């Protein structure tokens, strides 16, 4: 599994959940059109609508670097900052689990 994978989490300040959702939805359209963006999925946590979870995937490190250095990214983060607790998101970097790491498994072996 190649590429750059991460997720971002953030919580809207009280009363700003819908504004954050609207901002993220607009940003999602822009990011998905970026060269090298593979995936940008944004979600609200079902039982806590002020909490947000965004999964991002980029083709490679260079695509992610272009994303980070874009004027759109800077503008989004500036607009998001006053709307979320702590002024930004928490990023978690992900490493894929390769097929080569798999052991023999079947539904019957889970019993």
C-alpha positions in Angstrom: 0.0 0.0 0.0 1.7 3.2 -1.2 0.7 6.8 -0.7 0.1 9.0 2.2 -2.8 8.2 4.5 -4.1 10.1 7.5 -7.2 11.2 9.4 -8.0 14.5 11.0 -10.3 15.0 13.9 -11.8 18.2 15.3 -14.7 19.5 17.4 -16.7 22.5 16.6 -17.1 25.2 19.3 -20.6 25.3 20.7 -23.1 26.5 18.0 -20.6 26.2 15.1 -21.3 22.6 14.0 -23.3 23.5 10.9 -20.8 26.2 9.9 -18.0 23.7 10.2 -19.9 21.1 8.1 -20.5 23.7 5.4 -16.9 24.8 5.3 -15.6 21.2 5.2 -18.1 20.3 2.4 -16.9 23.1 0.2 -13.2 22.3 0.9 -13.8 18.6 0.1 -14.9 19.6 -3.4 -11.6 21.5 -3.9 -9.3 18.9 -2.4 -10.9 16.1 -4.4 -9.9 18.0 -7.6 -6.3 18.3 -6.6 -3.7 16.4 -8.5 -2.7 13.4 -6.4 -5.7 13.4 -4.1 -7.1 9.9 -3.9 -9.7 10.3 -1.2 -11.1 13.0 1.1 -14.0 11.7 3.1 -15.6 13.9 5.7 -17.9 12.8 8.4 -19.8 14.0 11.5 -19.8 11.6 14.5 -23.4 10.3 14.6 -23.9 10.7 18.3 -21.8 13.9 18.7 -22.6 16.1 15.7 -20.1 18.7 16.8 -17.3 16.2 16.3 -15.8 15.7 12.8 -13.6 12.9 11.2 -11.9 13.4 7.9 -10.0 10.6 6.1 -7.5 11.7 3.5 -5.4 9.8 1.0 -2.8 11.1 -1.4 -0.9 9.3 -4.2 2.5 10.1 -2.7 4.4 12.4 -0.4 4.8 15.0 -3.2 1.0 15.2 -3.7 0.5 15.7 0.0 3.2 18.4 0.1 1.5 20.2 -2.8 -1.8 20.0 -0.9 -0.2 21.4 2.3 1.4 24.3 0.5 -1.6 25.3 -1.4 -3.3 28.7 -0.9 -6.6 26.9 -0.5 -5.3 24.8 2.4 -4.1 28.0 4.1 -7.4 29.7 3.6 -9.4 26.7 4.8 -7.4 26.4 8.0 -7.7 30.1 8.7 -11.4 29.9 8.3 -11.7 26.7 10.4 -9.5 27.9 13.3 -12.0 30.1 15.1 -14.8 27.5 14.6 -13.1 24.5 16.3 -11.9 23.8 19.8 -8.1 24.3 20.0 -8.0 26.2 16.7 -7.3 23.2 14.5 -7.4 19.5 13.9 -5.5 16.6 15.3 -3.8 14.5 12.6 -3.1 10.8 12.9 -0.8 9.3 10.3 -1.6 5.8 9.1 0.5 2.9 7.7 -1.2 0.3 5.6 -1.1 -3.4 6.4 0.3 -5.2 3.4 -1.2 -8.4 2.0 2.2 -10.0 2.7 1.6 -9.7 6.4 -1.6 -11.9 6.1 -1.9 -15.3 7.7 -4.2 -17.9 6.5 -7.7 -17.0 7.7 -11.2 -17.9 6.9 -14.6 -17.3 8.5 -14.5 -20.8 10.0 -11.2 -20.1 11.8 -12.7 -17.3 13.8 -14.8 -19.7 15.9 
